[in-house]
Amino acid sequence: MRARWKIALSAAMVALSLCPPVIADEACPAGALGVSRTIEVDPKDGPWFGEPHGDRNFLAPGEVVLTFDDGPSPADTREILAALAKQCTKATFFMVGEMVAAHPEVVKEVAAQGHTIGTHTWSHPNVARLTLPEITHEVEATINIVQKNSPEPVAPFFRYPYLSSSKLAEDYFKSRNIAQFAVDIDSSDWRMRSSGPVISRVMAGLKARGRGIILMHDIHKWTADAVPQLLLKLKEGGYKVVQLKAKAPVQLIADVTPPVKAAPKYASRKRSTLRRYSSHSKRSAQLSRRSSEIR
């Protein structure tokens, strides 16, 4: 991958304890993809996962971690949940605070179905451009609202919007004992408008790399459409899904109110949170044109 931001590489030690393989639920059909094993992650000192910072060997050859950013979105997230349930497999959802505020009921469904929930800032800014107070506000308000609406503990897992970090942010997550996530295989689904290219890109990335953390977004219809077929392709290819869980839940900071941002000049004030946030693809493209792509 080509770097989109200036990266301060660190040699953080990642402490992992491996749990026994997950036993398939009785309701699961024979031959379902399932979950091959669960990795319990120690978030102490904010370890990195995914290229180029993390240890690529924390997954064995043929192992994948399914991850989804930017939700929850009622129609798309639920469609993805249904596809995952049909194959009795699990994923990690990195949620955006604005979306959680708009659709708290979907957070409950994700948690109730046994998936891992991490966070992805309140309003999807480029974290590398934020001050420490802004980082704190974006991150902690999101953790609080997700935990408020999740029946299960929120994992101390964070993924940077646009995969864009800074030394300031990295140090903050280390101090908060929150694991930092990058990506090994990017579906680039934010660029697509149909399911076929999403599937093809993921499978090509796996063929080249052999294992890794897969990035998708649960705010796109074409991604939701792609997931059932992608899971079948993973099974046919002999890939094994690994679920990541945290050794300890994230520690909450009390009384963090959501960030208040002025409405963009180009947006109607009557526009809903979901519709505003669904323009993430355009914002991603704009950022990409201003900087080198990591994806």
Salt bridges, closest charged atoms under 4 A:
ASP45 OD2 - LYS44 NZ 3.57
GLU51 OE2 - ARG209 NH2 2.93
GLU63 OE1 - ARG37 NH2 2.72
ASP69 OD2 - HIS120 NE2 3.69
ASP69 OD1 - ARG159 NH1 2.71
ASP70 OD1 - HIS120 NE2 3.01
ASP70 OD1 - HIS124 NE2 3.38
ASP70 OD2 - HIS217 NE2 3.80
ASP70 OD2 - HIS280 NE2 2.83
GLU98 OE2 - ARG276 NH1 3.97
GLU109 OE2 - ARG78 NH2 2.73
GLU140 OE2 - ARG176 NE 2.77
ASP171 OD2 - LYS167 NZ 2.74
ASP184 OD1 - ARG209 NH2 3.31
ASP186 OD2 - ARG295 NE 3.27
ASP189 OD1 - HIS217 ND1 2.58
ASP225 OD2 - LYS221 NZ 2.77
GLU293 OE2 - ARG191 NH2 2.21
